């Protein structure tokens, strides 16, 4: 099956391992033939087999994407060359399925951390020690902002 991708071949081999030659445990036993018999009598044939070119299937359209269900095959909609609007509609149909809306352990990060929590009086009392740390900074800022008194004017003679 030369037209199948890696994941499709892997899935097929995992579901039916005995259908592919060379995949069973019996094929792992060493052969009693000599090296000449294993390699063959002549050079390997490196010419590709003559086959007719296979036309790719037509690209899906918006009508195809609109008719999708949860059991549909979505692989054609993520292939190369598919229009972005068709792909987007197919993904919307796919993720509209309720089984994608299952709460998992990462949902603790869904909260809105932009809403401030009020500081309790007990916590405010525990922060009393910080007043001494910042008191000097606040005094310096207040002194810088205060207007400097003008020098006394001297009377002219």
Secondary structure by P-SEA (a helix, b strand, c coil): cccccaaaaaaaaaaccccccccccccccccccccccccccccccccccccccccccccccaaaaaaccccccccccccccccaaaaaaaaaaaacccccccccccccccccccccccccaaaaaaaccccccaaaaaaaaaaaacccccccccccc
